[in-house]
Amino acid sequence: ETSTGGTCFRDEIGELTPPLQAKLLRTLQEHSIRRVGGTDAIPVDVRVIAATNRDLRRLVAEGGFRDDLYYRLNVVTITMPPLRERATDIPLLAQHFLEMFARRSGRAVKRLAPEVVALLGGYRWPGNVRELEHVLERATALSSSETLLPDDLPPHLREERDRAPRLPADGMTLEEVKRWYVNKVLEESGGNKLRAAELLGIDRRTLYRILERQATEDD
């Protein structure tokens, strides 16, 4: 109602429960709302922008998102690639956050060491820009010099460069390499499937399907 005549931004649209999906669909179809506890329909004229980090088409196929609501929302789609696919943005964003947190905290940190830039560029950033922001906030708070150094970064970033597994010497088919790599990442993540999926750049459901297929083949 407050957005009438303007724009309403709805973040994490893929997390809406089925009842809320139905209510939003009705609002988009009828161009009206009812206040909580009210009975009168209130007309609204609003542009809706929805954001999500989930694959809505896959959710629709799996029954987790209403197809009629998806088609109502999917008029113009803007795809924002994850940070790991925009490596050239990382140094610029990191320097921006460094200056912002240094200014806010009154610290004298001014620059990123080349080793830090390399470490940031080699990390996969499952948490995207928000994770990068938090890493720089922490590093700025811990730094004791004008240059941000690798030791100021969280341990998991410094360890990431050593995580690239080496292939066995024996020849392997492409499918065997894929299977070996998934298991290797799962092993290095301590069996944590969510972390393994993040390192592999896939969602958890896809990892489960890969593991289920492997178990079937082993049987």
PASEBA-1860 file (N, C-alpha, C; in nm, 3 decimals):
! residues 219
1> ETSTGGTC> 0.083/-0.120/0.000/0.000/0.000/0.000/0.087/0.126/0.000 ~ 0.195/0.123/0.078/0.287/0.236/0.082/0.357/0.257/-0.051 ~ 0.376/0.148/-0.127/0.448/0.155/-0.254/0.362/0.199/-0.371 ~ 0.233/0.220/-0.349/0.145/0.257/-0.458/0.198/0.378/-0.535 ~ 0.203/0.363/-0.668/0.258/0.468/-0.751/0.408/0.457/-0.768 ~ 0.469/0.356/-0.706/0.613/0.341/-0.714/0.653/0.195/-0.729 ~ 0.758/0.156/-0.660/0.816/0.022/-0.674/0.822/-0.048/-0.539 ~ 0.787/-0.176/-0.538/0.797/-0.259/-0.419/0.902/-0.368/-0.446
9> FRDEIGEL> 1.006/-0.371/-0.364/1.112/-0.470/-0.381/1.091/-0.584/-0.283 ~ 1.087/-0.706/-0.336/1.067/-0.825/-0.252/1.190/-0.915/-0.267 ~ 1.272/-0.918/-0.162/1.393/-0.999/-0.166/1.362/-1.144/-0.127 ~ 1.450/-1.237/-0.169/1.439/-1.379/-0.136/1.300/-1.433/-0.169 ~ 1.254/-1.405/-0.289/1.120/-1.447/-0.330/1.107/-1.600/-0.330 ~ 1.218/-1.670/-0.352/1.215/-1.815/-0.355/1.190/-1.879/-0.220 ~ 1.197/-1.800/-0.113/1.176/-1.855/0.022/1.032/-1.838/0.069 ~ 0.945/-1.780/-0.013/0.806/-1.760/0.028/0.737/-1.894/0.051
17> TPPLQAKL> 0.660/-1.903/0.158/0.581/-2.023/0.186/0.464/-2.029/0.088 ~ 0.407/-2.147/0.065/0.292/-2.158/-0.028/0.177/-2.063/0.003 ~ 0.137/-2.044/0.130/0.028/-1.948/0.156/0.063/-1.805/0.114 ~ 0.188/-1.764/0.138/0.229/-1.629/0.099/0.240/-1.617/-0.053 ~ 0.281/-1.725/-0.119/0.283/-1.724/-0.266/0.144/-1.700/-0.322 ~ 0.045/-1.765/-0.263/-0.093/-1.750/-0.308/-0.142/-1.606/-0.287 ~ -0.106/-1.547/-0.174/-0.149/-1.409/-0.146/-0.084/-1.309/-0.242 ~ 0.047/-1.331/-0.269/0.116/-1.241/-0.361/0.058/-1.254/-0.501
25> LRTLQEHS> 0.028/-1.377/-0.543/-0.031/-1.399/-0.674/-0.165/-1.327/-0.686 ~ -0.245/-1.338/-0.583/-0.375/-1.270/-0.587/-0.359/-1.118/-0.596 ~ -0.262/-1.065/-0.525/-0.236/-0.921/-0.530/-0.196/-0.878/-0.671 ~ -0.107/-0.956/-0.734/-0.062/-0.922/-0.869/-0.175/-0.934/-0.971 ~ -0.262/-1.030/-0.951/-0.372/-1.050/-1.045/-0.482/-0.946/-1.030 ~ -0.515/-0.914/-0.905/-0.630/-0.827/-0.878/-0.591/-0.682/-0.856 ~ -0.460/-0.656/-0.845/-0.411/-0.519/-0.821/-0.477/-0.458/-0.698 ~ -0.490/-0.539/-0.595/-0.549/-0.492/-0.470/-0.495/-0.575/-0.355
33> IRRVGGTD> -0.505/-0.519/-0.235/-0.461/-0.588/-0.114/-0.569/-0.575/-0.008 ~ -0.557/-0.658/0.095/-0.640/-0.643/0.215/-0.546/-0.634/0.334 ~ -0.567/-0.534/0.418/-0.484/-0.519/0.536/-0.507/-0.637/0.630 ~ -0.406/-0.666/0.710/-0.419/-0.774/0.808/-0.535/-0.742/0.903 ~ -0.629/-0.833/0.911/-0.747/-0.811/0.995/-0.858/-0.733/0.928 ~ -0.832/-0.685/0.805/-0.934/-0.607/0.735/-1.011/-0.691/0.636 ~ -1.119/-0.635/0.583/-1.202/-0.706/0.485/-1.215/-0.629/0.354 ~ -1.180/-0.502/0.355/-1.195/-0.419/0.235/-1.076/-0.436/0.142
41> AIPVDVRV> -1.105/-0.446/0.011/-1.001/-0.452/-0.090/-0.950/-0.311/-0.118 ~ -0.819/-0.292/-0.111/-0.758/-0.161/-0.133/-0.681/-0.167/-0.264 ~ -0.719/-0.089/-0.364/-0.648/-0.094/-0.494/-0.505/-0.043/-0.481 ~ -0.414/-0.108/-0.551/-0.274/-0.065/-0.553/-0.224/-0.066/-0.697 ~ -0.139/0.029/-0.728/-0.074/0.037/-0.859/0.075/0.043/-0.833 ~ 0.142/-0.071/-0.844/0.282/-0.078/-0.800/0.362/-0.168/-0.893 ~ 0.487/-0.130/-0.914/0.581/-0.214/-0.988/0.649/-0.306/-0.887 ~ 0.654/-0.435/-0.916/0.714/-0.532/-0.824/0.847/-0.581/-0.881
49> IAATNRDL> 0.952/-0.567/-0.802/1.082/-0.624/-0.836/1.112/-0.732/-0.733 ~ 1.139/-0.851/-0.781/1.167/-0.964/-0.692/1.309/-1.014/-0.716 ~ 1.375/-1.056/-0.609/1.513/-1.107/-0.619/1.522/-1.243/-0.551 ~ 1.611/-1.325/-0.600/1.634/-1.457/-0.540/1.771/-1.508/-0.581 ~ 1.829/-1.591/-0.496/1.955/-1.658/-0.532/1.929/-1.804/-0.568 ~ 1.802/-1.840/-0.584/1.765/-1.977/-0.616/1.717/-1.986/-0.761 ~ 1.720/-2.107/-0.814/1.674/-2.132/-0.951/1.523/-2.154/-0.946 ~ 1.447/-2.049/-0.978/1.302/-2.059/-0.965/1.242/-2.160/-1.063
57> RRLVAEGG> 1.300/-2.171/-1.182/1.248/-2.270/-1.278/1.262/-2.411/-1.223 ~ 1.373/-2.436/-1.156/1.392/-2.568/-1.095/1.294/-2.586/-0.979 ~ 1.274/-2.480/-0.901/1.178/-2.489/-0.791/1.038/-2.518/-0.842 ~ 1.002/-2.455/-0.952/0.870/-2.480/-1.012/0.860/-2.627/-1.053 ~ 0.964/-2.678/-1.118/0.963/-2.818/-1.163/0.955/-2.915/-1.046 ~ 1.014/-2.874/-0.932/1.014/-2.962/-0.814/0.892/-2.941/-0.725 ~ 0.806/-2.846/-0.764/0.685/-2.822/-0.686/0.704/-2.731/-0.567 ~ 0.818/-2.662/-0.560/0.844/-2.574/-0.446/0.802/-2.430/-0.470
65> FRDDLYYR> 0.762/-2.398/-0.593/0.721/-2.261/-0.625/0.609/-2.268/-0.728 ~ 0.507/-2.185/-0.709/0.391/-2.187/-0.798/0.430/-2.142/-0.938 ~ 0.389/-2.221/-1.039/0.424/-2.183/-1.175/0.350/-2.058/-1.220 ~ 0.223/-2.040/-1.174/0.148/-1.921/-1.215/0.209/-1.795/-1.157 ~ 0.263/-1.801/-1.034/0.330/-1.685/-0.975/0.462/-1.658/-1.046 ~ 0.533/-1.766/-1.081/0.660/-1.750/-1.152/0.639/-1.675/-1.284 ~ 0.537/-1.713/-1.361/0.514/-1.647/-1.490/0.463/-1.505/-1.472 ~ 0.396/-1.478/-1.362/0.354/-1.341/-1.333/0.474/-1.251/-1.304
73> LNVVTITM> 0.571/-1.307/-1.233/0.689/-1.229/-1.195/0.792/-1.220/-1.306 ~ 0.801/-1.324/-1.388/0.909/-1.335/-1.485/0.878/-1.258/-1.614 ~ 0.869/-1.127/-1.601/0.844/-1.042/-1.718/0.978/-0.997/-1.777 ~ 1.059/-0.934/-1.694/1.195/-0.895/-1.734/1.291/-0.955/-1.632 ~ 1.389/-1.031/-1.679/1.483/-1.098/-1.590/1.622/-1.035/-1.604 ~ 1.681/-1.000/-1.491/1.818/-0.950/-1.487/1.901/-1.050/-1.408 ~ 1.998/-1.112/-1.471/2.080/-1.213/-1.407/2.210/-1.150/-1.357 ~ 2.236/-1.162/-1.228/2.359/-1.112/-1.170/2.452/-1.230/-1.144
81> PPLRERAT> 2.560/-1.243/-1.220/2.650/-1.356/-1.199/2.708/-1.355/-1.058 ~ 2.738/-1.472/-1.001/2.800/-1.476/-0.869/2.938/-1.412/-0.873 ~ 2.987/-1.373/-0.758/3.114/-1.301/-0.751/3.229/-1.383/-0.809 ~ 3.226/-1.516/-0.794/3.334/-1.599/-0.846/3.346/-1.593/-0.998 ~ 3.237/-1.549/-1.065/3.240/-1.534/-1.210/3.272/-1.390/-1.251 ~ 3.299/-1.304/-1.153/3.334/-1.164/-1.180/3.464/-1.131/-1.108 ~ 3.566/-1.209/-1.137/3.693/-1.197/-1.064/3.754/-1.058/-1.075 ~ 3.732/-0.990/-1.188/3.792/-0.857/-1.204/3.726/-0.754/-1.111
89> DIPLLAQH> 3.607/-0.786/-1.060/3.541/-0.693/-0.967/3.598/-0.703/-0.826 ~ 3.661/-0.817/-0.793/3.700/-0.843/-0.655/3.800/-0.739/-0.602 ~ 3.910/-0.706/-0.673/4.002/-0.605/-0.619/3.935/-0.469/-0.598 ~ 3.848/-0.430/-0.690/3.781/-0.300/-0.677/3.688/-0.298/-0.557 ~ 3.609/-0.406/-0.540/3.518/-0.414/-0.426/3.596/-0.421/-0.295 ~ 3.704/-0.500/-0.295/3.784/-0.515/-0.174/3.843/-0.380/-0.131 ~ 3.897/-0.304/-0.225/3.953/-0.174/-0.192/3.846/-0.079/-0.142 ~ 3.728/-0.086/-0.201/3.615/-0.002/-0.157/3.579/-0.034/-0.012
97> FLEMFARR> 3.566/-0.164/0.020/3.529/-0.203/0.156/3.641/-0.167/0.254 ~ 3.766/-0.187/0.211/3.879/-0.152/0.296/3.874/-0.004/0.335 ~ 3.855/0.082/0.238/3.851/0.226/0.266/3.730/0.261/0.352 ~ 3.618/0.196/0.326/3.496/0.226/0.402/3.513/0.189/0.550 ~ 3.564/0.068/0.576/3.578/0.024/0.715/3.692/0.096/0.785 ~ 3.799/0.130/0.712/3.909/0.206/0.773/3.860/0.344/0.815 ~ 3.783/0.406/0.729/3.729/0.539/0.760/3.631/0.533/0.878 ~ 3.548/0.429/0.877/3.446/0.415/0.982/3.509/0.387/1.118
105> SGRAVKRL> 3.617/0.308/1.119/3.679/0.270/1.246/3.795/0.360/1.286 ~ 3.835/0.449/1.196/3.945/0.539/1.227/4.081/0.472/1.219 ~ 4.091/0.360/1.148/4.217/0.289/1.135/4.293/0.340/1.012 ~ 4.425/0.311/1.009/4.511/0.368/0.905/4.537/0.271/0.791 ~ 4.456/0.166/0.777/4.477/0.069/0.669/4.439/0.135/0.537 ~ 4.532/0.132/0.441/4.511/0.206/0.317/4.512/0.120/0.191 ~ 4.579/0.005/0.196/4.598/-0.071/0.072/4.597/-0.220/0.098 ~ 4.584/-0.295/-0.012/4.587/-0.441/-0.008/4.722/-0.490/-0.058
113> APEVVALL> 4.784/-0.580/0.015/4.907/-0.640/-0.033/4.877/-0.725/-0.156 ~ 4.970/-0.735/-0.253/4.945/-0.817/-0.372/4.904/-0.960/-0.339 ~ 4.963/-1.017/-0.230/4.928/-1.153/-0.190/4.782/-1.162/-0.147 ~ 4.733/-1.055/-0.085/4.593/-1.052/-0.042/4.502/-1.048/-0.164 ~ 4.536/-0.966/-0.261/4.457/-0.958/-0.384/4.451/-1.096/-0.452 ~ 4.564/-1.167/-0.453/4.568/-1.300/-0.514/4.481/-1.398/-0.437 ~ 4.485/-1.393/-0.305/4.404/-1.482/-0.223/4.255/-1.455/-0.243 ~ 4.218/-1.328/-0.243/4.078/-1.292/-0.263/4.030/-1.336/-0.400
121> GGYRWPGN> 4.115/-1.320/-0.502/4.077/-1.357/-0.637/4.067/-1.506/-0.658 ~ 4.137/-1.586/-0.575/4.134/-1.730/-0.591/4.027/-1.801/-0.511 ~ 3.956/-1.727/-0.427/3.852/-1.786/-0.343/3.719/-1.787/-0.420 ~ 3.632/-1.886/-0.390/3.510/-1.903/-0.468/3.393/-1.816/-0.419 ~ 3.399/-1.761/-0.300/3.299/-1.670/-0.247/3.156/-1.726/-0.255 ~ 3.129/-1.833/-0.180/2.991/-1.885/-0.178/2.890/-1.784/-0.123 ~ 2.939/-1.691/-0.038/2.851/-1.589/0.016/2.849/-1.461/-0.065 ~ 2.915/-1.463/-0.183/2.916/-1.350/-0.276/2.966/-1.220/-0.211
129> VRELEHVL> 2.913/-1.107/-0.254/2.967/-0.977/-0.211/2.952/-0.957/-0.061 ~ 2.845/-1.009/-0.002/2.824/-0.994/0.142/2.936/-1.062/0.220 ~ 2.980/-1.180/0.173/3.089/-1.249/0.241/3.219/-1.170/0.226 ~ 3.244/-1.116/0.107/3.363/-1.034/0.085/3.363/-0.913/0.178 ~ 3.248/-0.851/0.192/3.235/-0.735/0.281/3.271/-0.772/0.425 ~ 3.218/-0.885/0.473/3.246/-0.927/0.610/3.393/-0.962/0.630 ~ 3.453/-1.025/0.529/3.595/-1.059/0.538/3.680/-0.932/0.549 ~ 3.648/-0.831/0.470/3.726/-0.706/0.475/3.702/-0.630/0.605
137> ERATALSS> 3.580/-0.639/0.658/3.552/-0.573/0.786/3.637/-0.636/0.897 ~ 3.642/-0.769/0.898/3.723/-0.840/0.998/3.870/-0.808/0.981 ~ 3.918/-0.815/0.856/4.060/-0.793/0.830/4.102/-0.652/0.868 ~ 4.019/-0.554/0.839/4.051/-0.415/0.873/4.061/-0.397/1.024 ~ 3.972/-0.464/1.095/3.974/-0.453/1.242/4.099/-0.516/1.302 ~ 4.152/-0.622/1.239/4.266/-0.694/1.294/4.401/-0.640/1.246 ~ 4.402/-0.568/1.135/4.528/-0.523/1.077/4.598/-0.422/1.168 ~ 4.731/-0.435/1.173/4.811/-0.342/1.255/4.904/-0.257/1.170
145> SETLLPDD> 4.885/-0.257/1.038/4.971/-0.178/0.951/4.885/-0.107/0.846 ~ 4.950/-0.025/0.765/4.877/0.046/0.660/4.844/-0.044/0.542 ~ 4.906/-0.161/0.536/4.883/-0.255/0.428/4.817/-0.381/0.483 ~ 4.707/-0.421/0.421/4.640/-0.543/0.463/4.721/-0.663/0.416 ~ 4.754/-0.754/0.509/4.841/-0.867/0.480/4.763/-0.999/0.485 ~ 4.818/-1.107/0.425/4.748/-1.236/0.427/4.710/-1.284/0.566 ~ 4.795/-1.256/0.666/4.766/-1.301/0.802/4.645/-1.231/0.861 ~ 4.600/-1.122/0.801/4.482/-1.052/0.849/4.353/-1.118/0.801
153> LPPHLREE> 4.364/-1.207/0.702/4.247/-1.273/0.646/4.208/-1.395/0.729 ~ 4.082/-1.438/0.721/4.041/-1.559/0.793/4.119/-1.680/0.746 ~ 4.142/-1.778/0.834/4.224/-1.895/0.798/4.172/-1.970/0.676 ~ 4.039/-1.981/0.659/3.988/-2.062/0.548/4.023/-2.000/0.412 ~ 4.043/-1.869/0.406/4.085/-1.808/0.280/4.230/-1.841/0.250 ~ 4.313/-1.843/0.353/4.454/-1.874/0.333/4.474/-2.021/0.298 ~ 4.385/-2.105/0.347/4.395/-2.249/0.320/4.339/-2.284/0.183 ~ 4.255/-2.200/0.128/4.186/-2.232/0.003/4.283/-2.258/-0.111
161> RDRAPRLP> 4.395/-2.189/-0.112/4.491/-2.206/-0.222/4.554/-2.345/-0.221 ~ 4.550/-2.412/-0.104/4.609/-2.545/-0.094/4.508/-2.657/-0.114 ~ 4.386/-2.619/-0.152/4.280/-2.720/-0.158/4.266/-2.784/-0.294 ~ 4.332/-2.732/-0.395/4.315/-2.790/-0.528/4.373/-2.931/-0.529 ~ 4.290/-3.032/-0.544/4.339/-3.169/-0.537/4.415/-3.209/-0.663 ~ 4.509/-3.301/-0.646/4.586/-3.352/-0.759/4.526/-3.484/-0.807 ~ 4.518/-3.499/-0.936/4.461/-3.621/-0.993/4.554/-3.739/-0.970 ~ 4.496/-3.857/-0.953/4.580/-3.977/-0.945/4.657/-3.996/-1.076
169> ADGMTLEE> 4.764/-4.073/-1.067/4.850/-4.091/-1.185/4.782/-4.175/-1.293 ~ 4.698/-4.270/-1.254/4.633/-4.357/-1.351/4.536/-4.279/-1.439 ~ 4.521/-4.325/-1.564/4.426/-4.262/-1.653/4.283/-4.279/-1.604 ~ 4.203/-4.176/-1.623/4.064/-4.180/-1.577/3.974/-4.123/-1.686 ~ 3.853/-4.177/-1.695/3.756/-4.120/-1.787/3.702/-3.991/-1.727 ~ 3.632/-3.912/-1.809/3.577/-3.786/-1.761/3.478/-3.810/-1.647 ~ 3.395/-3.912/-1.659/3.298/-3.944/-1.555/3.368/-3.986/-1.427 ~ 3.478/-4.060/-1.439/3.553/-4.102/-1.321/3.620/-3.983/-1.253
177> VKRWYVNK> 3.669/-3.888/-1.332/3.730/-3.767/-1.277/3.625/-3.688/-1.199 ~ 3.507/-3.673/-1.258/3.399/-3.600/-1.192/3.364/-3.666/-1.059 ~ 3.351/-3.797/-1.062/3.315/-3.871/-0.941/3.423/-3.859/-0.835 ~ 3.549/-3.873/-0.877/3.661/-3.862/-0.785/3.668/-3.723/-0.722 ~ 3.648/-3.621/-0.805/3.658/-3.484/-0.756/3.550/-3.452/-0.654 ~ 3.426/-3.494/-0.681/3.316/-3.471/-0.587/3.347/-3.535/-0.452 ~ 3.395/-3.659/-0.455/3.428/-3.728/-0.331/3.545/-3.664/-0.258 ~ 3.643/-3.614/-0.337/3.758/-3.548/-0.277/3.717/-3.420/-0.204
185> VLEESGGN> 3.633/-3.340/-0.268/3.586/-3.216/-0.205/3.501/-3.247/-0.082 ~ 3.418/-3.350/-0.092/3.336/-3.389/0.021/3.423/-3.434/0.138 ~ 3.529/-3.507/0.107/3.622/-3.552/0.211/3.693/-3.434/0.277 ~ 3.737/-3.337/0.195/3.810/-3.223/0.249/3.720/-3.128/0.327 ~ 3.589/-3.134/0.302/3.496/-3.050/0.377/3.446/-3.121/0.503 ~ 3.508/-3.237/0.536/3.471/-3.309/0.657/3.334/-3.373/0.651 ~ 3.287/-3.403/0.530/3.155/-3.464/0.514/3.041/-3.364/0.517 ~ 3.073/-3.235/0.527/2.970/-3.131/0.529/2.921/-3.109/0.386
193> KLRAAELL> 2.801/-3.158/0.356/2.749/-3.153/0.219/2.720/-3.011/0.174 ~ 2.676/-2.925/0.264/2.649/-2.786/0.227/2.777/-2.715/0.186 ~ 2.883/-2.733/0.266/3.012/-2.671/0.235/3.069/-2.729/0.106 ~ 3.056/-2.862/0.088/3.106/-2.926/-0.033/3.035/-2.871/-0.156 ~ 2.904/-2.854/-0.146/2.827/-2.800/-0.258/2.872/-2.659/-0.292 ~ 2.902/-2.578/-0.190/2.950/-2.441/-0.212/3.084/-2.442/-0.284 ~ 3.175/-2.531/-0.241/3.306/-2.540/-0.304/3.297/-2.587/-0.448 ~ 3.198/-2.675/-0.475/3.180/-2.727/-0.611/3.104/-2.630/-0.700
201> GIDRRTLY> 3.041/-2.529/-0.640/2.964/-2.433/-0.718/2.830/-2.486/-0.762 ~ 2.772/-2.581/-0.684/2.641/-2.636/-0.716/2.553/-2.625/-0.592 ~ 2.422/-2.645/-0.609/2.336/-2.642/-0.492/2.335/-2.780/-0.425 ~ 2.283/-2.785/-0.305/2.288/-2.907/-0.225/2.207/-3.020/-0.289 ~ 2.094/-2.986/-0.350/2.011/-3.090/-0.413/2.087/-3.159/-0.527 ~ 2.161/-3.078/-0.605/2.239/-3.136/-0.715/2.345/-3.231/-0.660 ~ 2.410/-3.193/-0.550/2.510/-3.280/-0.489/2.446/-3.411/-0.442 ~ 2.328/-3.401/-0.381/2.259/-3.522/-0.335/2.229/-3.616/-0.453
209> RILERQAT> 2.188/-3.556/-0.564/2.156/-3.640/-0.681/2.283/-3.710/-0.733 ~ 2.395/-3.639/-0.734/2.521/-3.699/-0.779/2.560/-3.815/-0.688 ~ 2.548/-3.794/-0.557/2.585/-3.898/-0.462/2.491/-4.018/-0.471 ~ 2.362/-3.991/-0.492/2.265/-4.101/-0.506/2.295/-4.181/-0.632 ~ 2.330/-4.114/-0.740/2.364/-4.183/-0.865/2.490/-4.269/-0.847 ~ 2.587/-4.216/-0.773/2.708/-4.293/-0.746/2.677/-4.417/-0.665 ~ 2.589/-4.402/-0.563/2.554/-4.515/-0.478/2.483/-4.623/-0.559 ~ 2.398/-4.579/-0.653/2.328/-4.676/-0.739/2.424/-4.750/-0.828
217> EDD> 2.523/-4.678/-0.884/2.622/-4.741/-0.971/2.707/-4.839/-0.894 ~ 2.739/-4.806/-0.767/2.821/-4.895/-0.685/2.747/-5.025/-0.655 ~ 2.613/-5.013/-0.636/2.533/-5.131/-0.610/2.528/-5.222/-0.733
END
